[in-house]
């Protein structure tokens, strides 16, 4: 999807992801690398998992 958008437009394509679905499936690094390889110009990482939603503490070290 990112590659198709990046090829179709003349503006930077960005993405926002979470750290993963839950604590047992954190995949932000893998997804980040795939997005970069597909042509994403920038990435925003939400410092929580999908399971956390907007509750609990953000994992600032994981974002770094």
N, C-alpha and C positions, 0 to 999 in steps of 0.2 A: 504494500500500500504506500509506504514512504517512498520507495523507489519510483513508483508510477507518478506520484504527486511531484516529486523533485524533477522528474523528466518533463512534466507537463506545464510547469509554471516557471516564471522568471524571478520569483521571490524565494527567500529562504524558507524551507520547510522545517518545522520544529515538532517536538513530541513531548508529552508528559506521561510519566509512568510512576507506578508505586514500587516499593521494594520487592514485592511479590504477592502471591495470593495469601499466604500465611507464613508463620515463622519457619515452617518446615519446607517451604518452597520459595525461598527468596532467590530471585533470578535477575535482579536489576542489572548486574554487571553483564551477564550474557545478553540480555535484551538491549542494553545500551550499546554494546559492540555491534550487534546486528543492525540497530538503527543508524549508527554512524556509517557502517559499511553500505547501507542502502541509500545514504545521501542526506541524512538529517543534519541540518546546520547547527542545531542546538537542542539541548535536552533539559527538561525540568524533572527532578526526582522528588516525589512526595515521600517524605521520610517515614511513612507507615505502610503496613501491608493492607491489602483489601479487607482482610478479616478485622483489622483494627478500625477501619473506617476513619473517622476523625477523632477517635478517643485515644487515650493513652499518650505516652511520650513519643515524640518523633525521634528517630535514630539518626542523630546528626553525624555520627562517625560513618554510617553507611552512605550518607549523601556525599561526604567528602571523598 
